[in-house]
């Protein structure tokens, strides 16, 4: 199971930049199709909100690849600071 988590970490790390690329590509295409201020604002908000989410996805993948999620606590008594 730990190997699956690590392979999934690689996938998550790759999904972040790919998602950002397609988001920006789609935003530019939609703005070019209908260049009104409403469309520009809408897609700017989408891009601004989604980029930190994609960066978080890459960070999550990095920690999964590093093995930080190999042992997950089963109860609150196992949690260490």
HELIX and SHEET records of a PDB file:
HELIX    1   1 UNK A    2  UNK A   33  1                                  32    
HELIX    2   2 UNK A   37  UNK A   66  1                                  30    
HELIX    3   3 UNK A   76  UNK A   78  5                                   3    
END                                                                             
